[in-house]
Amino acid sequence: MPRSQPTAPRDAVHHPVFARFYARFSVAADERAGVGAHREELLAGVSGRVIEIGAGNGLNFPHYPSAVSEVVAIEPEGTLRALARRAARRAEVPVDVVPGAAEALPVKSEAFDVVVASLVLCSVRDLPRSLREVRRVLRPGGELRFFEHVLAPTRGMARTQRALDRTVWPWLFGGCHTARDTLAAIEAAGLELGAHRRLRVPERGLQVPSSPCVLGIARKPFAAPD
């Protein structure tokens, strides 16, 4: 029988100052840094039941295709969760915004066709555990759609990312870590990497520690035959 996980504390994450900053910055990034187009690419072709981890202020909601039957949007931060609920009321697909944390998703196993992780795996407290939860809630053959900050491919920027991750960056930016090797972590969780590409945000101009990103698909394997 599929098992369910205990519900996380109502405010599993509490970053009210960062949340207010992010609510403004993220809208500008969508419009001026091309993030909105990346969200559109991330969600193209998605269908069925979807769970979105770390929905933030709901900027993905307008990009869900009509083939999506339901979105369960998990957001642990109270200020962002309230904004996401407003965005959900304007969405063209059914969206239910609920509290919870990526490390203990409050849903049944193998209940979803797609998990969406958009600029959130950089800030979860326990990346391996969060990805094990992704694998748990996906049906066999289901997809993880991811758009994430990752470790830079160049030595200089990678050194800068690691130094900032050990000091001020997580404190300033709501727990964000820019130097995580998310692709390796996805594979270590037992998910199969599909098509993916590396990109910069913004594509042109000044590169910052959060600029290196990856966008792609991973799948939960079907059970091996007996």
Secondary structure, DSSP 4 states (H G I P E B T S, - for coil): ---BPPPPPTTSB--HHHHHHHHHHHHHHHHHSSHHHHHHHHHTT--EEEEEES-TTSTTGGG--TTEEEEEEE--BHHHHHHHHHHHHH-SS-EEEE--BTTB-SSBTT-EEEEEEES-TTT-S-HHHHHHHHHHHEEEEEEEEEEEE---SSHHHHHHHHHHHTTTHHHHTTT--TT--HHHHHHHTTPEEEEEEEEESSSSS---TT-EEEEEEEEPPPPPP-
